[in-house]
Amino acid sequence: MLTRTLQQLASGLSMIALTTLGPIALSASAQTSLPLEVADQHPLVKAFKPCVSAVGLERDLPLANPVPDLSGPGHLYQLNDVGRIRDGYRHSLYVSENGKQIYIVQIGGFAGTKKIFGPLNPKLHCHSSVKKPKKT
């Protein structure tokens, strides 16, 4: 009896989470309606790929404030994949059509959060960013 009650409670909590978080996830993904491109040889992808990994940022980057609308003309390039990390982060590089606006979009982690970093300077890349200290 107790097991069945716990299963019903867990099922109910799952439904609440889906109905509450679903619209939030949809509104976040709708903001970047560009198709994700894989272009490992693109110079900006090569330059910003070392900034990220499946466990998060490898460099300190500024959070975009205000959050930009990234649904306009431009490109969204894949920087990394999560691999075998269950709650890993996927990072994409948004480059505006004229190449003057560059942002890194981070999606993933626990509950699939979304953060946008930038604007980033295409001339500085992530090599000039501050390296994050290793946790001990």
Backbone as JSON, one array per atom type, in Angstrom:
{
  "sequence": "MLTRTLQQLASGLSMIALTTLGPIALSASAQTSLPLEVADQHPLVKAFKPCVSAVGLERDLPLANPVPDLSGPGHLYQLNDVGRIRDGYRHSLYVSENGKQIYIVQIGGFAGTKKIFGPLNPKLHCHSSVKKPKKT",
  "N": [[0.82, -1.19, 0.0], [1.89, 1.27, 0.87], [3.98, 1.51, -0.97], [2.56, 1.76, -3.36], [1.25, 4.2, -2.92], [3.45, 5.93, -2.78], [4.38, 5.66, -5.41], [2.23, 6.79, -6.81], [2.37, 9.4, -5.84], [4.9, 10.18, -6.79], [4.4, 10.03, -9.53], [2.45, 12.02, -9.77], [3.96, 14.29, -9.03], [5.77, 14.3, -11.14], [4.08, 14.95, -13.27], [3.3, 17.53, -12.52], [5.76, 18.83, -12.64], [6.31, 18.57, -15.4], [4.19, 20.03, -16.55], [4.67, 22.52, -15.5], [7.39, 23.19, -16.09], [7.52, 22.71, -18.81], [6.35, 24.85, -20.54], [8.25, 26.84, -19.96], [10.65, 25.74, -20.93], [9.93, 25.54, -23.62], [9.62, 28.25, -24.33], [12.22, 29.15, -24.03], [13.62, 27.65, -25.94], [12.37, 28.5, -28.21], [13.36, 30.99, -28.67], [15.8, 30.79, -29.97], [15.57, 30.07, -32.93], [17.03, 29.28, -35.06], [18.59, 26.9, -37.26], [20.8, 24.39, -36.0], [24.14, 24.33, -36.82], [26.9, 22.34, -37.87], [30.12, 23.1, -37.99], [33.06, 22.63, -37.8], [35.45, 23.65, -38.8], [35.11, 26.34, -39.09], [36.39, 29.58, -38.52], [35.59, 31.09, -36.21], [34.3, 29.18, -34.65], [36.44, 27.47, -34.1], [37.92, 29.26, -32.58], [36.33, 29.81, -30.31], [35.63, 27.36, -29.24], [37.43, 26.24, -27.27], [36.51, 27.53, -24.99], [34.45, 26.18, -23.78], [32.92, 23.2, -22.36], [31.45, 19.94, -21.81], [30.93, 19.98, -19.12], [30.56, 22.59, -18.47], [31.52, 26.08, -18.53], [34.85, 26.8, -19.55], [36.25, 29.03, -19.32], [35.93, 32.27, -17.76], [33.17, 34.02, -18.71], [31.19, 36.84, -19.7], [27.8, 37.15, -18.59], [25.06, 37.64, -20.74], [23.44, 40.71, -20.67], [21.15, 43.03, -21.28], [19.24, 40.03, -22.06], [19.75, 38.91, -25.29], [17.8, 38.84, -28.36], [17.97, 36.1, -30.23], [16.87, 35.18, -32.56], [16.92, 36.3, -35.02], [18.35, 36.95, -38.34], [21.22, 35.0, -38.95], [23.75, 32.71, -37.74], [23.89, 29.58, -36.04], [26.16, 27.79, -34.46], [27.37, 24.58, -33.54], [29.26, 24.04, -30.66], [30.07, 22.1, -28.82], [29.33, 18.76, -27.63], [27.36, 16.8, -25.34], [28.29, 14.27, -24.84], [28.84, 11.46, -22.85], [27.87, 12.43, -20.52], [25.32, 12.77, -18.34], [23.83, 15.06, -17.32], [24.99, 17.09, -18.81], [26.3, 20.05, -20.48], [25.33, 21.66, -23.46], [26.8, 23.68, -25.87], [26.41, 26.44, -28.01], [27.34, 28.58, -30.68], [26.32, 31.7, -31.43], [26.26, 33.69, -34.25], [25.78, 36.74, -35.65], [24.27, 37.84, -38.76], [25.9, 39.79, -39.97], [28.21, 39.3, -38.61], [28.98, 40.77, -36.41], [27.79, 40.52, -33.92], [28.23, 38.26, -31.37], [27.53, 35.44, -29.48], [27.57, 32.99, -26.84], [25.57, 30.25, -26.34], [24.34, 28.41, -23.74], [22.97, 25.37, -22.89], [21.43, 23.05, -20.78], [22.48, 20.87, -18.13], [21.22, 20.39, -14.8], [17.79, 20.17, -14.95], [17.77, 21.41, -17.42], [18.66, 24.15, -17.94], [19.08, 27.45, -19.4], [21.53, 29.66, -20.54], [22.94, 32.7, -21.71], [25.9, 33.95, -22.97], [27.89, 36.82, -23.4], [27.92, 40.03, -25.1], [30.48, 38.76, -27.26], [33.85, 39.42, -28.2], [34.94, 39.16, -31.44], [37.6, 39.34, -32.16], [39.12, 38.89, -29.9], [38.58, 36.34, -28.94], [38.4, 33.32, -26.96], [40.77, 32.96, -25.78], [41.79, 35.15, -24.52], [40.21, 35.41, -22.36], [39.51, 35.04, -18.84], [40.87, 32.26, -17.29], [39.08, 29.67, -15.73], [39.42, 28.77, -12.31], [40.6, 25.58, -11.23], [38.62, 23.23, -9.49], [39.27, 21.86, -6.31]],
  "CA": [[0.0, 0.0, 0.0], [2.78, 2.42, 0.95], [4.71, 1.59, -2.24], [1.64, 2.29, -4.38], [1.04, 5.61, -2.61], [4.67, 6.63, -3.18], [4.41, 5.68, -6.87], [1.24, 7.78, -7.25], [2.92, 10.7, -5.49], [5.98, 10.45, -7.74], [3.76, 10.28, -10.82], [1.83, 13.34, -9.67], [5.02, 15.29, -9.05], [6.3, 14.34, -12.51], [3.11, 15.68, -14.09], [3.39, 18.94, -12.14], [7.02, 19.33, -13.2], [6.17, 18.68, -16.85], [3.28, 21.12, -16.92], [5.25, 23.79, -15.09], [8.64, 23.46, -16.78], [7.34, 22.6, -20.26], [6.27, 26.16, -21.2], [9.51, 27.56, -19.79], [11.6, 25.15, -21.88], [9.52, 25.9, -24.98], [9.89, 29.66, -24.6], [13.67, 29.31, -24.15], [14.08, 27.1, -27.21], [11.77, 29.25, -29.31], [14.13, 32.2, -28.9], [16.84, 30.47, -30.94], [14.89, 29.24, -33.92], [17.96, 28.98, -36.14], [19.06, 25.51, -37.26], [22.14, 24.19, -35.46], [25.08, 23.93, -37.86], [28.17, 21.78, -37.46], [31.15, 23.67, -38.86], [34.26, 22.6, -36.96], [36.56, 24.39, -39.4], [34.81, 27.78, -39.11], [37.39, 30.22, -37.64], [35.03, 31.48, -34.91], [34.07, 27.94, -33.89], [37.77, 27.07, -33.6], [38.38, 30.23, -31.58], [35.53, 29.79, -29.09], [35.45, 25.99, -28.75], [38.15, 26.0, -26.0], [35.84, 28.21, -23.87], [33.35, 25.39, -23.24], [32.98, 21.74, -22.32], [30.19, 19.35, -21.37], [30.72, 20.27, -17.7], [30.33, 24.02, -18.29], [32.5, 27.0, -19.12], [36.26, 26.63, -19.22], [36.72, 30.41, -19.11], [34.9, 33.18, -17.27], [32.58, 34.84, -19.76], [30.11, 37.67, -19.14], [26.41, 36.81, -18.91], [24.42, 38.68, -21.55], [22.46, 41.49, -19.93], [19.94, 42.23, -21.31], [19.29, 38.82, -22.89], [19.46, 39.29, -26.67], [16.92, 38.01, -29.18], [18.85, 35.42, -31.18], [16.07, 34.51, -33.58], [17.08, 37.01, -36.28], [19.27, 36.34, -39.3], [22.54, 34.67, -38.43], [24.1, 31.29, -37.72], [24.04, 28.95, -34.74], [27.13, 26.71, -34.67], [27.62, 23.69, -32.41], [30.61, 24.1, -30.1], [30.39, 20.83, -28.16], [28.24, 17.84, -27.35], [27.46, 16.37, -23.94], [28.94, 12.96, -24.72], [28.2, 10.51, -21.95], [27.51, 13.13, -19.28], [23.86, 12.83, -18.31], [23.35, 16.43, -17.14], [26.0, 17.96, -19.37], [25.91, 21.29, -21.16], [25.58, 21.86, -24.89], [27.08, 25.08, -26.15], [26.31, 26.85, -29.4], [27.87, 29.92, -30.95], [25.46, 32.51, -32.3], [26.97, 34.73, -34.99], [24.81, 37.49, -36.44], [24.5, 37.8, -40.2], [27.04, 40.64, -40.31], [29.37, 38.84, -37.84], [29.35, 41.73, -35.36], [27.26, 40.08, -32.63], [28.6, 36.87, -31.11], [27.13, 34.99, -28.16], [27.59, 31.56, -26.59], [24.33, 29.79, -25.73], [24.57, 27.19, -22.95], [21.72, 24.7, -22.53], [21.63, 21.75, -20.17], [22.62, 20.8, -16.69], [20.04, 19.93, -14.09], [16.54, 20.83, -15.38], [17.9, 22.02, -18.74], [18.69, 25.61, -17.9], [19.65, 28.13, -20.56], [22.23, 30.91, -20.27], [23.57, 33.29, -22.88], [27.1, 34.7, -22.59], [28.35, 37.75, -24.41], [28.49, 39.82, -26.43], [31.88, 38.38, -27.29], [34.65, 40.11, -29.19], [35.47, 38.16, -32.38], [39.05, 39.47, -32.28], [39.79, 38.44, -28.68], [38.33, 34.91, -28.76], [38.36, 32.98, -25.53], [42.13, 32.85, -25.26], [42.09, 36.29, -23.67], [39.33, 35.36, -21.21], [40.14, 34.54, -17.61], [40.7, 30.81, -17.11], [38.42, 29.35, -14.47], [40.27, 27.96, -11.44], [40.2, 24.18, -11.05], [38.12, 22.91, -8.15], [40.05, 20.81, -5.66]],
  "C": [[0.87, 1.26, 0.0], [3.53, 2.61, -0.35], [3.82, 2.19, -3.32], [1.39, 3.78, -4.16], [2.26, 6.44, -3.03], [4.77, 6.72, -4.71], [3.42, 6.71, -7.41], [1.74, 9.19, -6.97], [4.01, 11.11, -6.47], [5.41, 10.76, -9.12], [3.11, 11.66, -10.85], [2.85, 14.46, -9.72], [5.63, 15.42, -10.44], [5.37, 15.14, -13.41], [3.17, 17.18, -13.79], [4.66, 19.55, -12.74], [6.91, 19.52, -14.7], [5.28, 19.85, -17.25], [3.83, 22.48, -16.53], [6.48, 24.14, -15.9], [8.51, 23.41, -18.29], [7.26, 23.94, -20.96], [7.55, 26.98, -21.08], [10.53, 27.05, -20.79], [11.24, 25.53, -23.3], [9.83, 27.36, -25.28], [11.38, 29.89, -24.75], [14.16, 28.78, -25.5], [13.52, 27.87, -28.39], [12.59, 30.5, -29.63], [15.27, 31.97, -29.89], [16.27, 29.51, -31.97], [15.79, 28.9, -35.11], [18.36, 27.5, -36.1], [20.5, 25.44, -36.74], [23.04, 23.64, -36.56], [26.34, 23.35, -37.23], [29.21, 22.27, -38.46], [32.44, 23.78, -38.07], [35.42, 23.41, -37.51], [36.31, 25.89, -39.49], [35.77, 28.47, -38.12], [36.83, 30.63, -36.28], [34.72, 30.27, -34.05], [35.39, 27.46, -33.3], [38.22, 27.98, -32.47], [37.63, 30.11, -30.26], [35.28, 28.4, -28.51], [36.21, 25.72, -27.44], [37.5, 26.66, -24.78], [34.86, 27.3, -23.14], [33.68, 23.91, -23.18], [31.64, 21.23, -21.82], [29.91, 19.62, -19.88], [30.54, 21.76, -17.43], [31.37, 24.85, -19.0], [33.91, 26.66, -18.66], [36.92, 27.98, -18.93], [35.59, 31.23, -18.52], [34.44, 34.06, -18.42], [31.43, 35.64, -19.17], [28.73, 37.14, -19.54], [25.82, 37.97, -19.7], [23.36, 39.38, -20.72], [22.27, 42.81, -20.64], [20.12, 41.01, -22.23], [18.9, 39.19, -24.32], [18.46, 38.34, -27.33], [17.78, 37.4, -30.28], [18.08, 34.72, -32.29], [16.2, 35.18, -34.95], [18.05, 36.32, -37.21], [20.66, 36.13, -38.69], [22.76, 33.17, -38.49], [24.24, 30.83, -36.28], [24.91, 27.72, -34.94], [27.29, 25.89, -33.4], [29.07, 23.82, -31.97], [31.02, 22.78, -29.45], [29.14, 19.98, -28.04], [28.41, 17.35, -25.92], [28.14, 15.03, -23.77], [28.16, 12.06, -23.79], [27.81, 11.13, -20.61], [26.01, 13.38, -19.28], [23.33, 14.27, -18.21], [24.36, 17.43, -17.69], [25.41, 19.17, -20.07], [26.26, 21.22, -22.63], [25.79, 23.34, -25.1], [27.0, 25.31, -27.65], [26.83, 28.27, -29.51], [26.92, 30.61, -31.9], [26.32, 33.6, -32.93], [25.94, 35.43, -35.86], [25.21, 37.48, -37.92], [25.7, 38.64, -40.61], [28.3, 40.29, -39.52], [29.78, 39.75, -36.71], [28.82, 41.35, -33.98], [27.55, 38.6, -32.46], [28.24, 36.55, -29.66], [27.34, 33.48, -28.06], [26.31, 31.23, -25.83], [24.62, 28.47, -25.04], [23.21, 26.62, -22.55], [22.07, 23.36, -21.9], [21.78, 21.84, -18.67], [21.35, 20.26, -16.07], [18.84, 20.79, -14.5], [16.69, 21.61, -16.68], [17.86, 23.53, -18.76], [19.34, 26.19, -19.15], [20.28, 29.44, -20.11], [22.85, 31.39, -21.57], [24.71, 34.17, -22.4], [27.5, 35.61, -23.74], [27.8, 39.14, -24.15], [29.99, 39.57, -26.35], [32.59, 39.11, -28.41], [35.27, 39.09, -30.14], [36.99, 38.23, -32.54], [39.79, 38.92, -31.07], [39.66, 36.94, -28.44], [38.3, 34.57, -27.28], [39.75, 32.86, -24.96], [42.49, 34.01, -24.35], [41.17, 36.34, -22.44], [40.07, 34.8, -20.0], [39.83, 33.07, -17.47], [40.08, 30.55, -15.75], [39.36, 28.5, -13.62], [39.71, 26.55, -11.32], [39.73, 23.97, -9.63], [38.93, 21.76, -7.58], [39.21, 20.07, -4.65]]
}
